Amino acid sequence: MDVAGGIHFSPGAVDGEIIGGGNEINLVSGSQVNGDNGGGTGVPLPSTALAGMVLLGGCALVRTVHLARGKA
Amino acid sequence: MSTARVFAVLNLRQSIFAMMRSRHFVMALPGIVFCALASSALGDTVSADLGAAGPSNWAILSLGGTNLNLTGDTLNGPGQTTGNVGVASDGSIALNSSTPPAIIGSLYLGNGSNTGGSASPVSAQVSGTIYTNQDSYLGTGSSTGFWTGGTTSATGVVADALNAAKDFADLTADQTITGDITGTTTLTANGSATYVVDVTGNINLNQTNLILSGTAGTDFILNVAGDITLNGGNNFSGGDIKLAGGLTADHVVINVTSTSNGDNVTAAGGSSKDPNNSGNTLPNA
């Protein structure tokens, strides 16, 4: 992950995820990104903002569980 | 303080959210915000901290922000991306694979994002669905001034990514490499749940490899203050960051902490890809 700068592959490959926030993510000449999600829809469907809220709520719940584990 | 102890403190501090956020910065510890792999006894820092920005959701996540001149993602063929791609506002993505689809997955665009410069029809470049107006989930925000201590008003997935980057960078290093890594090098985790290596300079692998080694389930955080340059040469000999010892990509983060908005990560090699060598491989760049 490079939240400030850019990523330029010509070519290159990533097994996992690229997070970029700079000028560019430029993947050319046969570059590949092989994500863990395999093209699935691991994110909430867009028409349902509520879905995102549910996801976040679920995470908050897990956070609480972690707290308990941490205390234990 | 050992990493294991740090992790215990991390969990304890989560009992009170406000206190957690306070210690989060003072003690330079990561936060737990996600659930997918959170039950792992070893090393759940990576998935937990990345939250909704993590690799279980995305193959490429392009952060946006109206204060940045971004984001010109260009996926030119014949390369392909397997997984979902997110382009937060106000980024853009150009899809021009000569062997479409460029994205084997779905494309999520923020309200201000666009697909300008793509081959027509764009739908042929995406095997899944193209979702537009996704600010409510992708979020918005800018990384401008982020590394220099500026607070961010980012939201959604963008916020998760930015906060995770800060968290990873703030972790206490188990090992510090002063200067550059230029030759074949192996960095080995010491058995703790989360192993953090800080590189104060650049990683420049010219037909040499960097090997990250650790047991399965270990979280390996590599913070790089400079640039990463990978060169596999004409035959893709080297130029890789590889994993060993059971370490898996979903437990590895390469976190570039440079404040430059130029190309901090570059990879290049021969004119064609060697099918027997992935070449210039990075886990979770």
Chai-1 contact restraints between the chains, C-beta under 6 A:
chainA,res_idxA,chainB,res_idxB,connection_type,confidence,min_distance_angstrom,max_distance_angstrom,comment,restraint_id
A,M1,B,A165,contact,1.0,0.0,6.0,A-B,restraint_1
A,M1,B,N255,contact,1.0,0.0,6.0,A-B,restraint_2
A,D2,B,V256,contact,1.0,0.0,6.0,A-B,restraint_3
A,D2,B,N264,contact,1.0,0.0,6.0,A-B,restraint_4
A,D2,B,V265,contact,1.0,0.0,6.0,A-B,restraint_5
A,V3,B,S143,contact,1.0,0.0,6.0,A-B,restraint_6
A,V3,B,L162,contact,1.0,0.0,6.0,A-B,restraint_7
A,V3,B,A165,contact,1.0,0.0,6.0,A-B,restraint_8
A,A4,B,S143,contact,1.0,0.0,6.0,A-B,restraint_9
A,A4,B,W147,contact,1.0,0.0,6.0,A-B,restraint_10
A,A4,B,T259,contact,1.0,0.0,6.0,A-B,restraint_11
A,A4,B,N261,contact,1.0,0.0,6.0,A-B,restraint_12
A,G5,B,S258,contact,1.0,0.0,6.0,A-B,restraint_13
A,G5,B,S260,contact,1.0,0.0,6.0,A-B,restraint_14
A,G5,B,N261,contact,1.0,0.0,6.0,A-B,restraint_15
A,G5,B,G262,contact,1.0,0.0,6.0,A-B,restraint_16
A,G5,B,N264,contact,1.0,0.0,6.0,A-B,restraint_17
A,G6,B,D263,contact,1.0,0.0,6.0,A-B,restraint_18
A,I7,B,V265,contact,1.0,0.0,6.0,A-B,restraint_19
A,H8,B,D263,contact,1.0,0.0,6.0,A-B,restraint_20
A,H8,B,T266,contact,1.0,0.0,6.0,A-B,restraint_21
A,F9,B,A267,contact,1.0,0.0,6.0,A-B,restraint_22
A,S10,B,A268,contact,1.0,0.0,6.0,A-B,restraint_23
A,G12,B,A267,contact,1.0,0.0,6.0,A-B,restraint_24
A,G12,B,N280,contact,1.0,0.0,6.0,A-B,restraint_25
A,A13,B,S278,contact,1.0,0.0,6.0,A-B,restraint_26
A,A13,B,N280,contact,1.0,0.0,6.0,A-B,restraint_27
A,A13,B,T281,contact,1.0,0.0,6.0,A-B,restraint_28
A,V14,B,L282,contact,1.0,0.0,6.0,A-B,restraint_29
A,V14,B,A285,contact,1.0,0.0,6.0,A-B,restraint_30
A,D15,B,A249,contact,1.0,0.0,6.0,A-B,restraint_31
A,D15,B,T281,contact,1.0,0.0,6.0,A-B,restraint_32
A,D15,B,P283,contact,1.0,0.0,6.0,A-B,restraint_33
A,G16,B,P55,contact,1.0,0.0,6.0,A-B,restraint_34
A,G16,B,A249,contact,1.0,0.0,6.0,A-B,restraint_35
A,G16,B,P283,contact,1.0,0.0,6.0,A-B,restraint_36
A,G16,B,N284,contact,1.0,0.0,6.0,A-B,restraint_37
A,E17,B,P55,contact,1.0,0.0,6.0,A-B,restraint_38
A,E17,B,W58,contact,1.0,0.0,6.0,A-B,restraint_39
A,E17,B,A59,contact,1.0,0.0,6.0,A-B,restraint_40
A,E17,B,N284,contact,1.0,0.0,6.0,A-B,restraint_41
A,I18,B,I60,contact,1.0,0.0,6.0,A-B,restraint_42
A,I18,B,A285,contact,1.0,0.0,6.0,A-B,restraint_43
A,I19,B,L61,contact,1.0,0.0,6.0,A-B,restraint_44
A,I19,B,A161,contact,1.0,0.0,6.0,A-B,restraint_45
A,G20,B,S62,contact,1.0,0.0,6.0,A-B,restraint_46
A,G21,B,L63,contact,1.0,0.0,6.0,A-B,restraint_47
A,G21,B,S143,contact,1.0,0.0,6.0,A-B,restraint_48
A,G22,B,N261,contact,1.0,0.0,6.0,A-B,restraint_49
A,N23,B,L70,contact,1.0,0.0,6.0,A-B,restraint_50
A,N23,B,N261,contact,1.0,0.0,6.0,A-B,restraint_51
A,E24,B,G72,contact,1.0,0.0,6.0,A-B,restraint_52
A,I25,B,S62,contact,1.0,0.0,6.0,A-B,restraint_53
A,I25,B,D73,contact,1.0,0.0,6.0,A-B,restraint_54
A,N26,B,T74,contact,1.0,0.0,6.0,A-B,restraint_55
A,L27,B,L75,contact,1.0,0.0,6.0,A-B,restraint_56
A,L27,B,G79,contact,1.0,0.0,6.0,A-B,restraint_57
A,V28,B,N76,contact,1.0,0.0,6.0,A-B,restraint_58
A,G30,B,P78,contact,1.0,0.0,6.0,A-B,restraint_59
A,G30,B,G79,contact,1.0,0.0,6.0,A-B,restraint_60
A,G30,B,K273,contact,1.0,0.0,6.0,A-B,restraint_61
A,S31,B,G79,contact,1.0,0.0,6.0,A-B,restraint_62
A,Q32,B,G79,contact,1.0,0.0,6.0,A-B,restraint_63
A,V33,B,A59,contact,1.0,0.0,6.0,A-B,restraint_64
A,V33,B,I60,contact,1.0,0.0,6.0,A-B,restraint_65
A,V33,B,T81,contact,1.0,0.0,6.0,A-B,restraint_66
A,N34,B,T82,contact,1.0,0.0,6.0,A-B,restraint_67
A,G35,B,A59,contact,1.0,0.0,6.0,A-B,restraint_68
A,G35,B,T82,contact,1.0,0.0,6.0,A-B,restraint_69
A,G35,B,G83,contact,1.0,0.0,6.0,A-B,restraint_70
A,D36,B,P55,contact,1.0,0.0,6.0,A-B,restraint_71
A,D36,B,S56,contact,1.0,0.0,6.0,A-B,restraint_72
A,D36,B,D250,contact,1.0,0.0,6.0,A-B,restraint_73
A,N37,B,S56,contact,1.0,0.0,6.0,A-B,restraint_74
A,N37,B,G83,contact,1.0,0.0,6.0,A-B,restraint_75
A,N37,B,N84,contact,1.0,0.0,6.0,A-B,restraint_76
A,G39,B,T82,contact,1.0,0.0,6.0,A-B,restraint_77
A,G39,B,G83,contact,1.0,0.0,6.0,A-B,restraint_78
A,G39,B,I104,contact,1.0,0.0,6.0,A-B,restraint_79
A,G39,B,G105,contact,1.0,0.0,6.0,A-B,restraint_80
A,T41,B,S106,contact,1.0,0.0,6.0,A-B,restraint_81
A,G42,B,S56,contact,1.0,0.0,6.0,A-B,restraint_82
A,G42,B,N57,contact,1.0,0.0,6.0,A-B,restraint_83
A,V43,B,N57,contact,1.0,0.0,6.0,A-B,restraint_84
A,P44,B,Y137,contact,1.0,0.0,6.0,A-B,restraint_85
A,P46,B,Y131,contact,1.0,0.0,6.0,A-B,restraint_86
A,P46,B,Q134,contact,1.0,0.0,6.0,A-B,restraint_87
A,A49,B,S136,contact,1.0,0.0,6.0,A-B,restraint_88
A,G52,B,Y137,contact,1.0,0.0,6.0,A-B,restraint_89
A,C59,B,V33,contact,1.0,0.0,6.0,A-B,restraint_90
A,C59,B,F34,contact,1.0,0.0,6.0,A-B,restraint_91
A,C59,B,C35,contact,1.0,0.0,6.0,A-B,restraint_92
A,V62,B,C35,contact,1.0,0.0,6.0,A-B,restraint_93
A,V62,B,A38,contact,1.0,0.0,6.0,A-B,restraint_94
A,R63,B,I32,contact,1.0,0.0,6.0,A-B,restraint_95
A,H66,B,N11,contact,1.0,0.0,6.0,A-B,restraint_96
A,H66,B,Q14,contact,1.0,0.0,6.0,A-B,restraint_97
A,H66,B,I32,contact,1.0,0.0,6.0,A-B,restraint_98
A,L67,B,Q14,contact,1.0,0.0,6.0,A-B,restraint_99
A,L67,B,S15,contact,1.0,0.0,6.0,A-B,restraint_100
A,G70,B,N11,contact,1.0,0.0,6.0,A-B,restraint_101
A,G70,B,L12,contact,1.0,0.0,6.0,A-B,restraint_102
A,G70,B,Q14,contact,1.0,0.0,6.0,A-B,restraint_103
